[in-house]
């Protein structure tokens, strides 16, 4: 088989694994989304695909869709407080065309950046089980595999951090989570840890704007 054709087939296989709108791997999450659709008829309430440039050098990995954010709009970090801080920062460093993202059809674009979540479905109380995180790992694996050499992964929170390590079949003890810590990943990738830009973390000042901006300034430096 022609090598170029083989590489093409591999790329297409990976692309097919990036997302499954009809995923039924986690019965608890499937049932919870069904409850959401009944309670909030206007909400998206389904697995949320990654958003952004597929050839990006920066992949931002969050935890899971927010109840009244991505679960409502169908796009990661769109429509809630966490997204407000994230998109303001992405815009500040040239990764986004606008500083806010409220609706899925607001024409916002990402430049050299892609956003995803470790878990693609809204979990009850925003707390996925370990089994659910592992069930969703195949999608994250595929997203990481399309990154080019020298790319950067920003892990928002310890769960996203651990999910990335599992995707590479790395021991969790190999890289300890810490805000601003950098870790070498296979394929010359770099992971930068950040506290999640959740309302709780920002209101308690565990994560400040300056702390968050420093993470993306470093990512910009590494991807330029």
trRosetta pair geometry for C-beta under 8 A, 3 or more apart (Angstrom, degrees):
i j d omega theta_ij theta_ji phi_ij phi_ji
1 5 6.0 -116 172 80 92 115
1 6 5.2 103 119 -63 119 105
2 5 4.1 76 75 10 102 110
2 6 6.7 -170 92 -13 51 84
3 6 5.5 -54 -148 34 33 114
3 7 6.4 34 154 -19 66 103
4 7 5.8 -51 -151 35 31 111
4 8 6.5 35 148 -21 62 104
5 8 5.4 -52 -152 34 35 116
5 9 6.5 36 151 -20 66 102
6 9 5.7 -52 -149 34 33 111
6 10 6.5 34 151 -19 64 104
7 10 5.6 -53 -149 35 33 113
7 11 6.4 35 152 -20 65 104
8 11 5.7 -55 -150 35 31 111
8 12 6.4 28 153 -17 65 107
9 12 5.8 -55 -147 38 31 111
9 13 6.3 35 153 -22 65 105
10 13 5.7 -54 -149 34 31 112
10 14 6.5 31 153 -18 64 105
11 14 5.8 -55 -151 36 31 111
11 15 6.4 34 151 -22 64 107
11 146 7.6 87 -143 -111 81 95
12 15 5.5 -51 -147 34 33 115
12 16 6.6 37 154 -22 64 102
13 16 5.9 -52 -155 31 32 112
13 17 6.8 24 150 -14 62 108
14 17 5.7 -65 -156 38 35 109
14 18 7.1 58 146 -50 65 87
14 142 5.0 161 -169 -150 76 91
14 145 5.3 -125 -140 93 137 129
14 146 6.0 158 133 -62 136 95
15 18 5.6 -26 -160 -12 40 118
15 142 7.6 162 -79 177 15 122
15 146 7.5 77 -79 -81 70 137
17 138 6.0 -100 -175 153 113 98
17 139 6.7 -161 153 -105 75 50
17 141 7.5 -40 134 80 133 94
17 142 3.9 -177 99 -78 105 148
18 49 7.5 52 131 -151 98 99
18 50 6.8 -84 175 24 107 120
18 139 6.3 66 -176 -153 30 80
18 142 4.9 -136 -82 117 53 130
18 143 6.0 96 -134 -71 85 76
18 146 7.7 -3 -88 -13 116 140
19 47 7.2 162 -165 128 92 123
19 49 4.4 14 -126 -116 159 97
19 50 6.9 -142 -62 12 122 82
19 120 7.2 149 -131 -128 86 154
19 139 6.2 67 -87 -139 47 121
20 23 4.1 105 92 -60 108 91
20 47 7.0 17 84 82 59 165
20 139 7.4 -122 8 -83 87 117
21 46 6.6 16 -164 156 80 127
21 47 6.0 -168 -134 60 37 112
21 49 7.5 -32 -79 -53 82 108
23 26 7.9 27 136 16 104 84
23 47 5.3 70 35 -55 114 156
23 120 7.1 77 42 74 152 135
23 121 7.6 -137 83 -42 119 121
24 27 7.7 33 173 -82 78 57
24 30 5.7 33 -139 -84 68 145
25 135 4.2 163 137 178 129 123
25 136 7.3 171 75 -66 141 59
26 29 4.0 37 103 22 120 114
26 30 6.3 162 87 -19 63 85
26 121 6.7 -162 60 49 131 142
26 131 7.5 143 -116 115 98 92
26 132 4.7 55 -120 -120 143 92
26 135 5.3 157 -60 79 97 159
26 136 7.6 -20 -30 -47 131 94
27 30 5.6 -55 -142 36 31 114
27 31 6.2 29 160 -17 66 107
28 31 6.0 -59 -152 38 27 109
28 32 6.3 26 152 -20 64 109
28 123 7.8 36 115 -139 110 82
28 124 7.3 -80 160 -2 109 114
28 129 7.4 70 49 2 152 124
28 132 7.1 -78 59 -76 115 128
29 32 5.5 -52 -142 37 34 112
29 33 6.3 36 157 -20 66 103
29 119 7.8 -147 -105 176 152 117
29 121 4.2 95 172 105 130 141
29 122 7.3 152 -153 71 93 49
29 123 6.0 -54 -100 -97 100 68
29 128 7.6 6 -76 -119 124 94
29 132 6.1 117 -34 -136 127 130
30 33 6.0 -56 -151 35 27 109
30 34 6.6 30 150 -20 61 106
30 121 7.7 -42 -65 -155 46 165
31 34 5.6 -53 -152 33 34 114
31 35 6.7 36 150 -20 65 102
32 35 5.6 -50 -153 33 36 113
32 36 6.5 40 148 -22 64 104
32 121 7.7 121 71 151 110 115
32 122 6.6 -132 120 96 119 90
32 123 7.0 79 70 -144 165 32
32 124 5.4 -134 -114 -54 144 88
33 36 5.3 -50 -149 33 37 117
33 37 6.5 40 152 -22 66 100
33 45 5.1 142 -166 173 81 83
33 46 6.2 95 -173 -94 138 37
33 121 6.0 -75 -56 -160 126 115
33 122 6.4 129 -86 48 83 98
34 37 5.8 -49 -150 31 33 111
34 38 6.7 30 152 -15 62 105
35 38 5.8 -60 -155 38 33 110
35 39 6.1 22 154 -12 69 112
36 39 5.8 -61 -139 44 30 105
36 40 5.7 -27 178 36 71 103
36 43 5.9 -80 155 88 102 144
36 45 4.1 -177 105 -126 115 123
36 67 7.9 -151 -121 -148 126 78
36 71 6.5 -82 -172 172 156 123
36 122 6.7 70 -53 68 160 144
37 40 7.1 -70 -119 67 18 66
37 41 6.9 53 176 -111 58 44
37 43 6.8 -132 -102 72 48 97
37 45 4.4 -175 -68 102 76 151
38 41 7.5 4 -151 -73 19 74
40 43 3.8 45 115 -10 118 123
40 45 6.6 155 75 -52 102 129
40 72 7.0 -70 147 -109 148 88
42 72 7.7 22 107 -158 84 88
43 71 6.1 3 -178 136 124 79
43 72 4.6 -76 -128 -120 91 60
44 48 7.3 75 116 -89 141 92
44 70 7.6 -69 56 158 140 51
44 71 6.4 -167 62 169 96 34
44 72 6.1 98 12 156 90 15
44 73 6.1 -18 -17 88 130 15
44 74 3.6 173 -114 -62 155 89
44 104 7.8 97 -70 -41 135 146
45 71 6.0 42 -88 179 53 85
45 72 7.9 26 -45 -94 72 37
45 122 7.4 -58 -130 19 59 133
46 74 7.2 15 53 -112 96 94
46 121 7.7 -72 166 -113 28 89
47 120 4.3 29 -160 130 93 116
47 121 5.2 -51 -96 -70 68 86
48 65 4.6 120 1 -71 145 128
48 70 4.8 28 -120 162 165 119
48 71 7.3 -92 -48 -80 128 46
48 74 6.1 -178 -118 -158 88 42
48 75 6.9 168 -161 -100 111 10
48 76 6.0 134 142 -66 127 69
48 117 6.7 48 79 19 114 129
48 120 5.5 -166 51 -171 63 73
48 121 7.4 154 7 -87 80 36
49 120 7.3 23 -81 -148 32 121
50 76 6.8 -2 -134 -18 41 137
50 114 5.7 28 165 171 120 106
50 115 6.5 172 -160 87 75 45
50 116 3.7 -29 -104 -87 103 99
50 117 8.0 -164 -89 11 71 61
50 143 5.9 130 -49 -113 158 134
51 75 5.2 56 -70 -158 152 92
51 76 5.2 -155 15 29 114 100
51 78 7.9 55 -1 -32 171 120
51 110 6.9 116 129 -4 83 135
51 114 7.0 169 87 -157 38 65
51 115 5.2 -12 60 58 88 95
51 116 7.7 166 19 -74 59 57
52 56 5.8 7 135 -41 117 147
52 110 3.7 -36 -126 64 96 145
52 113 5.3 -89 -160 107 143 62
52 114 3.5 -173 80 -111 125 53
52 115 5.5 112 -22 8 129 71
53 56 4.0 118 83 -59 101 94
53 110 5.7 -128 -12 99 88 94
53 111 6.7 52 -34 -145 140 21
53 112 5.9 -29 56 -79 156 16
53 113 6.2 83 27 49 107 36
53 114 5.7 -115 58 -61 59 89
54 114 6.9 79 -92 -88 30 139
54 146 6.5 -47 178 143 84 146
55 146 7.9 -97 -98 153 44 105
55 148 7.3 29 -168 -23 74 119
56 59 6.4 131 96 -67 119 67
56 110 7.2 -14 -90 126 137 115
56 112 5.1 121 -138 -180 75 36
56 113 5.1 143 -146 -72 138 6
56 114 4.3 -175 31 -17 147 95
56 147 7.7 -43 85 -115 70 80
56 151 7.5 91 118 -139 65 122
57 112 5.3 -14 28 -175 90 100
57 147 7.4 97 -133 -157 39 90
57 148 6.5 -49 -101 53 79 103
57 150 6.9 -23 -151 104 114 86
57 151 4.6 -149 -159 -116 59 79
57 152 6.6 47 144 18 78 81
57 223 4.2 145 112 -147 125 114
58 95 6.5 -61 67 -123 148 134
58 112 6.1 66 16 133 99 80
58 113 4.5 -23 76 -109 111 75
58 114 7.1 164 91 25 60 65
58 151 6.8 -162 -67 -167 30 86
58 152 5.2 -9 -110 67 73 97
58 153 7.9 158 -159 -89 50 29
58 154 6.9 16 -172 -7 96 105
58 219 5.5 74 -120 171 125 123
58 223 5.4 -57 -53 -63 98 163
59 113 7.8 163 -84 -159 28 55
59 114 5.1 -18 -111 70 71 98
59 115 7.8 159 -162 -91 54 25
59 116 6.7 -12 -171 18 99 108
59 143 6.5 134 -145 149 144 108
59 144 7.1 -148 67 -98 169 62
59 147 6.1 -81 -21 -84 129 127
59 151 6.8 45 -3 156 97 124
59 152 7.4 -176 30 94 65 51
59 153 4.9 -18 70 -112 99 75
59 154 7.3 -172 92 26 49 68
60 86 7.3 125 163 -159 158 123
60 113 6.8 21 -11 -173 106 102
60 114 7.2 -173 24 90 73 46
60 115 4.7 -18 66 -111 107 74
60 116 7.3 154 82 27 58 59
60 153 7.9 161 -89 -162 23 53
60 154 4.8 -14 -114 63 70 109
60 156 6.7 38 -180 -27 89 113
61 116 5.8 -17 -110 75 66 87
61 117 6.9 118 -165 -125 61 22
61 118 6.0 70 173 -56 106 79
61 140 7.2 56 -128 -136 128 117
61 153 6.2 13 -7 -176 116 99
61 154 6.9 178 24 84 71 54
61 155 5.3 -17 66 -111 111 59
61 156 6.4 -166 89 17 54 81
61 160 4.3 155 118 -168 100 118
61 163 6.9 -155 163 78 138 120
61 164 6.1 157 46 -62 168 111
62 76 6.4 161 24 -166 133 115
62 77 6.5 161 -44 -58 157 106
62 82 7.6 94 -136 150 138 139
62 115 7.1 26 -11 -175 109 94
62 116 7.2 -165 26 101 79 38
62 117 4.6 -40 73 -106 89 79
62 118 7.1 -126 95 -2 43 78
62 156 4.8 -14 -108 57 59 131
62 157 7.5 51 -156 21 52 114
62 160 6.0 -106 -179 -80 10 140
62 196 6.9 88 -144 -133 79 105
63 117 6.2 -14 86 -155 27 100
63 118 5.9 -32 -144 31 33 109
63 119 6.8 -9 156 30 57 99
63 126 7.0 55 114 179 138 96
63 128 7.6 -178 170 8 90 112
63 156 6.9 -96 -28 95 76 98
63 157 5.6 -8 -62 59 105 147
63 159 5.2 57 -121 74 94 129
63 160 5.9 -98 -76 -48 54 97
63 196 6.3 -1 -25 -112 115 146
64 117 5.2 111 -106 171 28 138
64 118 6.8 -61 -61 61 70 79
64 119 4.1 -17 -95 72 104 105
64 120 7.6 -64 -137 1 75 6
64 121 7.0 -24 -160 81 111 37
64 122 6.3 128 148 -115 112 35
64 123 5.5 3 142 6 172 98
64 126 6.4 175 63 -150 117 68
64 128 5.8 143 -57 -34 145 118
65 69 6.7 -163 -176 83 71 90
65 70 3.5 -119 -138 87 93 115
65 71 4.5 127 136 -53 122 76
65 76 7.1 -110 -97 -110 76 59
65 117 6.3 -118 -43 -13 59 168
65 119 8.0 -103 6 100 71 82
65 120 7.4 32 -22 175 106 36
65 121 6.8 -55 23 -171 116 18
65 122 4.7 -69 79 -71 105 79
66 69 3.3 46 64 28 118 117
66 70 5.6 103 32 20 70 82
66 71 6.2 -124 90 4 40 98
66 77 7.6 74 1 -106 116 41
66 79 7.9 -161 74 82 117 88
66 80 4.5 -61 91 11 154 167
66 82 6.1 166 -53 26 144 128
66 83 7.8 -122 18 -25 139 101
66 122 7.5 -3 121 -114 7 103
66 126 7.2 1 -120 -102 60 119
67 71 5.4 -38 -145 43 23 144
67 72 7.6 44 137 -34 45 97
67 122 6.1 101 -93 -152 54 135
67 126 7.3 -86 -32 -62 96 96
68 71 7.0 -24 -52 61 16 103
68 72 5.3 22 -159 -25 42 136
68 79 6.8 -125 138 128 65 109
68 80 5.7 121 89 -91 77 109
69 72 6.4 139 65 28 6 100
69 73 6.7 -48 166 15 43 110
69 77 6.4 -25 165 -142 134 23
69 78 6.3 139 177 71 81 40
69 79 4.6 163 -140 77 53 86
69 80 2.9 -65 -78 -9 112 122
69 81 7.9 -100 -75 23 124 51
69 82 6.5 -36 -79 44 167 103
69 83 5.8 159 -152 -16 127 122
70 73 6.1 -70 -126 55 31 90
70 74 6.9 147 -173 -38 64 1
70 75 6.1 -121 -126 81 82 32
70 76 5.2 5 -101 -111 138 31
70 77 6.3 13 -55 -19 109 27
70 78 6.0 92 -89 39 66 77
70 79 7.2 168 -54 42 35 106
70 80 7.6 -67 -13 5 64 119
70 83 7.9 143 -48 -60 85 128
70 117 7.5 -176 75 -34 171 141
70 122 7.7 177 86 -70 91 96
71 122 4.2 32 -93 -61 130 138
72 79 5.6 -115 73 113 115 157
73 78 4.4 -106 91 100 152 111
73 79 4.4 162 -29 -17 134 139
73 102 7.9 -172 -98 153 148 37
73 103 6.3 -160 -136 -138 120 38
73 104 4.8 163 171 -44 93 95
74 78 7.7 -28 64 62 48 132
74 104 5.1 0 66 -81 100 150
75 78 4.0 34 82 5 102 143
75 79 7.9 113 60 -7 90 102
75 101 7.1 -107 106 162 128 127
75 104 4.6 154 -17 -111 121 88
76 83 7.9 157 135 -99 55 109
76 115 4.5 -161 92 122 138 111
76 116 6.3 -131 -68 -112 160 20
76 117 5.9 -176 -118 -33 116 98
77 80 7.2 -108 -159 50 46 92
77 82 5.8 -105 -133 107 88 96
77 83 3.6 143 164 -98 76 91
77 86 5.1 -42 -176 57 150 150
77 87 7.0 164 129 -40 119 96
77 101 6.8 65 110 71 83 134
77 115 6.1 -74 16 167 123 151
78 83 5.5 146 -81 -134 20 162
78 101 4.5 -84 -117 134 81 109
78 102 6.8 100 -177 -177 82 3
78 103 7.1 -128 169 12 120 0
78 104 6.1 105 120 -78 161 63
79 83 6.4 58 34 35 35 152
79 101 7.3 -69 -33 116 52 75
79 102 5.6 82 -95 -158 63 46
79 103 7.1 77 -77 -75 102 38
80 83 5.3 100 57 10 65 104
80 84 7.4 -110 110 -15 39 89
81 84 5.4 -43 -152 19 39 119
81 85 7.2 30 158 -10 65 98
81 198 7.7 60 94 -172 105 40
81 199 4.4 53 90 -77 147 101
81 202 7.4 -144 151 43 114 140
82 85 6.5 -62 -163 37 33 102
82 86 6.3 26 148 -15 68 115
82 196 7.2 -25 -136 162 123 92
82 197 5.0 122 -154 98 74 86
82 198 5.4 -17 -91 -102 111 43
82 199 6.8 -85 -55 -34 75 69
83 86 5.4 -61 -142 43 36 112
83 87 5.7 24 167 -12 75 110
83 100 7.8 84 127 -157 96 62
83 101 5.5 -95 166 65 125 103
84 87 6.6 -61 -141 40 19 99
84 88 6.3 21 159 -19 58 112
84 100 6.2 -2 -125 -123 69 92
85 88 5.9 -57 -146 36 27 113
85 89 6.4 22 158 -15 63 110
85 197 4.3 -155 85 -176 129 130
85 202 6.2 -158 -62 -82 154 148
85 209 7.2 -136 -144 -103 103 77
85 212 6.3 -20 164 146 114 175
86 89 6.0 -67 -155 39 27 107
86 90 6.2 25 153 -18 67 108
86 115 7.7 84 158 -117 141 141
86 197 5.3 171 -56 57 85 156
87 90 5.4 -48 -138 38 37 113
87 91 6.1 41 158 -21 66 104
87 96 5.6 -173 -156 174 75 175
87 98 7.0 -4 170 98 120 72
87 99 6.0 121 128 178 90 35
87 100 5.5 120 98 -113 136 24
87 101 4.7 174 -78 -5 158 101
87 108 7.4 -33 -144 -160 133 151
88 91 5.9 -57 -152 36 26 112
88 92 6.4 34 149 -26 62 106
88 99 4.7 40 -111 -170 60 95
88 100 7.0 19 -64 -70 78 67
89 92 5.4 -47 -147 29 35 118
89 93 6.7 6 162 3 65 107
89 197 8.0 -144 5 -92 138 153
89 209 7.7 -170 -79 -155 105 76
89 212 5.5 -97 -88 133 153 110
89 213 5.8 -147 -131 -92 105 64
89 216 5.1 149 158 1 109 155
90 93 6.5 -76 -152 50 28 91
90 95 4.0 -88 -165 77 85 108
90 96 3.8 72 117 -16 111 118
90 110 7.0 -47 173 -125 141 92
90 113 6.3 179 -147 117 118 171
90 216 6.9 -135 -87 -138 46 150
91 94 7.8 52 -172 -63 29 18
91 95 7.4 -89 -61 58 25 68
91 96 4.4 -62 -71 72 66 107
91 97 7.6 -48 -112 75 91 13
91 98 6.2 -62 -96 121 129 19
91 99 4.0 -98 36 -88 165 66
92 99 7.6 66 -43 -112 72 102
92 213 6.5 -48 100 -125 153 104
92 216 7.3 99 75 97 105 140
93 213 7.7 159 -46 -152 115 75
93 216 4.7 -161 0 141 157 114
93 217 6.4 -147 -102 -83 130 50
93 219 7.5 81 139 73 158 98
93 220 4.7 -129 -175 -62 121 137
94 111 6.4 -65 151 75 74 132
94 220 7.0 94 45 -124 105 125
95 110 6.1 -4 159 -158 79 82
95 111 5.6 -152 -150 60 36 78
95 112 6.5 -98 -124 69 78 82
95 113 4.0 55 -169 -26 112 149
95 216 7.3 -107 -1 -162 137 121
95 220 7.7 -122 -46 -87 105 96
96 99 7.2 126 98 -86 125 33
96 101 7.9 -95 -160 -49 139 114
96 108 6.5 -8 -169 -175 100 106
96 109 7.3 157 -155 86 53 48
96 110 5.6 -29 -99 -108 68 64
96 111 7.0 -150 -64 15 19 85
96 113 7.1 -56 -59 59 72 144
97 107 7.7 -78 93 128 140 79
97 108 5.7 177 59 -153 99 56
97 109 4.3 53 -11 49 132 85
97 110 7.6 -107 -6 -66 84 25
97 111 7.1 110 -52 -28 78 103
98 101 7.0 129 86 -69 110 70
98 106 7.4 -100 57 132 159 116
98 108 4.8 -96 36 -112 117 96
101 106 6.4 176 -143 57 59 141
101 108 5.0 -72 -105 12 96 170
102 106 6.0 102 53 -62 75 151
103 106 4.5 123 63 -45 85 100
110 113 4.4 -106 174 76 113 94
110 114 6.6 142 108 -83 148 38
110 115 7.0 -170 -82 -10 161 97
112 223 6.4 144 152 150 129 134
114 143 7.4 -160 122 -166 138 110
116 120 8.0 -40 -172 -92 89 85
116 139 7.9 -165 -173 133 135 105
116 140 7.0 159 125 -108 139 77
116 143 5.5 -16 -24 -153 169 169
117 120 6.0 147 71 -91 106 42
117 160 7.7 -94 -154 -100 52 107
118 128 7.7 -153 101 43 104 151
118 133 6.0 -4 146 -141 114 93
118 136 6.6 103 149 98 56 129
118 140 6.2 5 -132 -74 54 145
118 159 5.9 -150 46 132 161 93
118 160 4.9 -150 -40 -107 122 63
118 163 3.7 167 -136 -10 122 174
118 164 7.8 -91 -99 -39 105 67
119 123 6.2 9 124 -32 154 116
119 128 4.5 174 -62 -63 165 159
119 132 6.0 33 -124 136 129 103
119 133 5.9 -74 -67 -100 106 61
119 136 4.9 150 -117 21 57 167
119 163 8.0 -130 -37 -101 71 152
120 136 5.7 179 3 -141 88 126
120 139 6.2 2 -39 75 130 165
121 132 8.0 -98 59 -173 107 120
121 136 7.8 -150 14 -86 86 132
122 126 7.8 -54 -162 -94 74 59
123 126 6.2 93 72 -141 89 17
123 127 5.7 -123 117 67 125 34
123 128 4.1 -152 -57 -74 160 67
123 129 7.7 -179 -146 -7 139 62
123 132 6.5 118 -98 119 127 162
124 127 6.8 -39 89 50 65 83
128 132 4.2 -126 -172 88 101 127
128 133 5.3 123 117 -56 127 82
128 136 7.9 -43 -167 8 157 136
128 159 7.5 122 50 -172 106 145
129 132 4.7 98 53 4 76 102
129 133 7.2 -137 96 -4 42 85
130 133 5.6 -52 -150 35 35 113
130 134 6.3 32 153 -16 66 107
131 134 5.8 -58 -149 40 31 109
131 135 6.2 37 151 -26 65 105
132 135 5.5 -47 -144 31 33 115
132 136 6.5 23 158 -11 63 107
133 136 6.1 -66 -154 41 28 104
133 137 6.8 54 144 -56 61 91
133 159 6.9 -125 -109 -173 140 102
133 162 7.8 20 162 99 151 108
133 163 5.8 -119 -174 -96 110 105
133 166 7.7 92 135 45 107 159
134 137 5.3 -23 -155 -15 40 124
134 166 7.0 -100 -105 162 76 152
135 138 8.0 -45 165 6 38 98
136 139 5.7 -45 -179 31 70 113
136 140 6.7 64 131 -15 82 103
136 163 7.9 -22 89 -146 103 129
137 140 5.5 -61 -153 42 44 109
137 141 6.0 52 150 -28 75 102
137 163 6.7 -156 -106 -160 84 86
137 166 5.8 -82 -124 115 135 116
137 167 5.7 -167 -167 -88 93 76
138 141 5.5 -48 -147 31 32 118
138 142 6.6 33 154 -18 63 103
139 142 5.8 -53 -153 34 32 110
139 143 6.5 32 150 -18 64 106
140 143 5.5 -54 -147 37 36 113
140 144 6.2 34 155 -18 68 106
140 163 5.9 -54 163 153 179 109
140 164 7.1 -120 164 -94 131 53
140 167 4.8 -103 112 -89 107 139
141 144 5.9 -61 -150 38 27 108
141 145 6.3 30 153 -26 64 109
141 167 4.6 -170 -82 -156 68 95
142 145 5.6 -54 -146 31 31 114
142 146 7.0 25 159 -18 62 102
143 146 6.5 -59 -156 30 30 104
143 147 7.7 44 145 -34 58 96
144 147 5.8 -39 -166 5 44 118
144 153 7.1 -3 -116 -85 98 140
144 164 7.1 134 -86 -142 140 81
144 167 5.5 117 8 136 150 139
144 168 7.2 -104 138 -63 158 88
144 189 7.6 -7 -166 -93 97 174
147 151 4.0 -117 179 51 113 160
147 153 7.5 -61 -88 -62 168 97
147 187 7.4 119 89 114 100 138
147 189 6.2 59 111 -100 139 126
148 151 5.6 118 62 -42 60 111
149 187 5.9 -127 -105 168 72 82
149 188 4.6 39 -164 61 89 126
149 189 7.6 -116 -142 -58 42 66
150 188 5.4 -17 -61 126 52 116
150 189 7.5 -38 22 -94 2 45
150 222 7.6 -171 175 162 82 86
150 223 7.5 136 136 -114 93 57
151 189 5.4 -18 69 -119 80 90
151 190 7.8 -162 100 31 41 71
151 223 7.0 33 -136 -108 49 103
152 189 7.2 160 -95 -166 25 75
152 190 5.1 -24 -114 70 74 94
152 191 7.6 143 -167 -97 61 27
152 192 6.3 7 -174 -2 109 108
152 219 4.8 176 114 -140 156 87
152 222 5.0 100 -66 94 132 131
152 223 5.5 -95 6 -55 118 107
153 164 5.8 142 139 -135 149 147
153 185 6.8 27 22 -3 128 156
153 189 6.2 35 -9 169 105 120
153 190 7.2 -175 28 92 71 44
153 191 4.5 -26 73 -105 102 77
153 192 7.3 172 86 23 50 65
154 191 7.6 153 -93 -159 21 61
154 192 5.2 -24 -109 68 71 96
154 193 8.0 146 -160 -103 59 12
154 194 5.9 7 -176 5 101 120
154 215 6.2 93 -136 159 125 118
154 216 7.5 -7 -87 -86 157 69
154 219 5.9 -39 -59 -80 117 143
155 160 4.2 173 -163 111 81 102
155 161 4.0 111 141 -79 151 64
155 163 7.9 165 -135 50 114 88
155 164 5.5 -105 -87 -2 123 138
155 177 7.6 -104 104 -122 133 102
155 191 5.7 25 -16 -174 112 110
155 192 7.3 -179 21 83 74 43
155 193 5.3 -28 66 -110 104 61
155 194 6.9 163 79 28 52 70
156 160 5.2 54 55 23 57 158
156 194 5.6 -26 -108 77 59 99
156 195 7.6 9 -161 122 65 25
156 196 4.4 84 158 -109 92 69
156 197 6.4 -57 -149 3 128 80
157 160 5.1 92 65 14 81 102
157 161 6.8 -136 106 -9 42 93
157 194 7.7 -27 -31 89 44 62
157 195 6.7 44 -84 -161 62 38
157 196 3.7 5 -53 -46 112 108
157 198 7.9 49 -69 -20 129 113
158 161 5.1 -51 -145 36 36 121
158 162 6.2 34 158 -18 69 103
158 177 4.4 178 -112 62 84 178
159 162 5.9 -53 -147 37 30 107
159 163 6.3 34 152 -23 63 107
160 163 5.5 -53 -146 34 32 115
160 164 6.5 35 155 -21 65 102
160 196 7.6 129 3 -83 125 103
161 164 6.1 -58 -157 31 27 108
161 165 6.8 22 150 -14 62 107
161 175 7.5 -139 176 111 106 110
161 177 4.4 118 91 -97 170 111
161 191 7.3 120 -133 158 74 135
161 193 5.6 18 -95 -111 127 104
162 165 5.6 -55 -151 37 36 112
162 166 6.3 37 152 -19 69 105
162 172 5.5 8 -131 -121 95 114
162 177 7.5 -53 -45 -50 80 125
163 166 5.7 -53 -147 37 32 111
163 167 6.4 39 151 -27 63 103
164 167 5.5 -50 -151 29 32 116
164 168 6.9 16 155 -4 63 105
164 185 7.3 -69 155 -103 112 141
164 191 5.8 139 124 -113 154 144
165 168 6.1 -68 -156 46 32 100
165 170 4.4 -94 -165 71 82 106
165 171 7.4 -56 169 85 123 21
165 172 5.6 123 103 -99 150 58
165 174 7.0 164 -147 54 127 107
165 175 6.1 -165 -92 47 127 115
166 169 7.1 29 -172 -83 38 34
166 170 7.5 -98 -65 47 22 68
166 172 7.6 2 -60 -69 82 93
168 185 5.9 -142 -73 -159 164 99
168 186 5.5 167 -153 14 123 113
170 174 5.2 -92 169 44 105 145
170 175 7.0 24 134 6 138 111
170 185 7.7 -106 -32 -129 150 76
170 186 8.0 -167 -58 -21 115 102
171 174 4.5 111 70 -26 87 101
172 175 7.7 -88 -168 53 37 69
173 176 7.6 4 -156 -68 43 80
175 181 7.7 154 -178 132 91 128
175 183 4.1 40 -140 -128 139 146
175 191 7.3 67 163 69 159 130
176 181 7.2 -83 87 176 71 174
177 181 7.0 169 -168 45 29 137
177 193 5.3 157 -153 -136 69 149
178 181 3.9 81 67 -27 93 128
178 193 5.7 103 64 80 39 148
179 193 6.0 -119 -103 115 25 97
179 194 5.9 51 -136 -136 78 39
179 195 5.0 -17 -91 -27 121 88
179 207 7.5 -166 -121 -100 144 90
179 211 6.7 -2 167 179 136 121
179 215 7.9 -83 -171 -73 80 118
180 192 7.3 -23 -145 -170 27 93
180 193 6.8 -36 29 73 22 83
180 194 7.4 71 -52 -94 46 64
180 211 7.7 -93 -54 -164 109 86
180 214 6.8 -10 -104 112 108 122
180 215 6.7 -120 -93 -86 62 83
180 218 7.9 114 -143 -5 74 158
181 192 7.4 163 84 -151 43 51
181 193 4.7 14 53 30 88 121
182 190 5.8 -13 -167 -174 103 109
182 191 7.1 153 -156 81 51 50
182 192 5.4 -19 -100 -99 75 73
182 193 7.8 -141 -71 9 31 78
182 218 7.7 -124 -75 156 121 142
183 190 7.1 145 72 -162 44 59
183 191 4.5 -17 60 61 98 101
183 192 7.9 -178 20 -76 72 29
183 193 7.4 60 -7 -31 109 99
184 189 7.7 123 -169 79 49 54
184 190 6.4 -36 -105 -106 47 67
185 189 3.9 -35 72 81 112 103
185 190 6.6 -171 16 -87 93 15
185 191 5.4 84 -38 -22 120 101
186 189 6.8 15 73 27 42 105
190 222 6.0 -91 54 -174 145 155
192 215 5.8 151 136 -157 129 89
192 218 6.1 148 -117 97 155 126
192 219 6.1 -122 24 -70 149 93
194 197 7.7 2 132 -42 121 84
194 207 7.5 73 170 -127 89 129
194 211 7.9 141 -148 140 94 92
194 212 6.6 77 -165 -123 133 67
194 215 4.5 11 -85 -106 127 162
195 201 5.2 174 149 -161 119 146
195 206 5.8 -158 -171 128 163 102
195 207 4.2 -151 86 -72 127 118
195 211 7.3 16 31 128 114 134
195 212 8.0 -86 62 -82 87 85
196 201 5.9 152 77 -6 70 152
196 207 7.5 -136 74 -26 36 158
197 201 6.7 -120 -134 73 20 126
197 202 6.4 35 -166 -51 64 115
197 207 6.3 -129 -105 118 54 152
197 212 6.1 61 -92 -116 110 141
198 201 4.8 91 57 9 83 101
198 202 7.0 -163 88 -2 42 88
199 202 6.1 -64 -144 43 29 103
199 203 5.8 24 162 -17 68 114
200 203 6.2 -61 -140 40 23 105
200 204 6.2 6 166 -4 62 115
200 206 7.8 8 126 24 74 127
201 204 6.4 -65 -141 46 23 100
201 206 4.5 -84 -152 67 73 112
201 207 4.2 31 147 14 111 113
202 205 7.5 30 -177 -79 32 33
202 206 7.8 -74 -58 49 22 75
202 207 5.6 -51 -81 76 59 94
202 208 7.7 116 -137 -102 68 30
205 208 5.9 17 -155 -70 74 91
207 211 5.5 -132 -155 81 61 132
207 212 5.9 64 172 -56 105 101
208 211 4.6 99 53 5 77 103
208 212 7.0 -147 93 -3 41 87
209 212 5.8 -61 -148 40 31 108
209 213 6.0 32 155 -22 67 109
210 213 5.7 -52 -140 37 30 113
210 214 6.5 39 156 -27 61 102
211 214 5.9 -52 -157 25 29 115
211 215 7.3 32 148 -21 59 99
212 215 5.8 -49 -163 24 39 114
212 216 7.0 20 150 -4 67 105
213 216 6.0 -64 -152 44 37 101
213 217 6.0 43 151 -26 72 106
214 217 5.5 -49 -141 34 32 114
214 218 6.5 32 157 -18 63 104
215 218 6.1 -62 -160 35 27 109
215 219 6.5 25 147 -17 64 108
216 219 5.1 -46 -142 37 41 116
216 220 6.2 49 154 -24 66 100
217 220 5.7 -51 -151 33 30 114
217 221 6.6 35 149 -22 62 104
218 221 5.5 -51 -151 32 34 115
218 222 6.4 27 154 -15 66 107
219 222 5.8 -59 -146 40 31 107
219 223 6.0 9 162 -3 68 115
220 223 6.3 -69 -137 47 25 97
220 224 5.9 34 162 -38 65 111
221 224 6.2 -52 -141 18 22 113
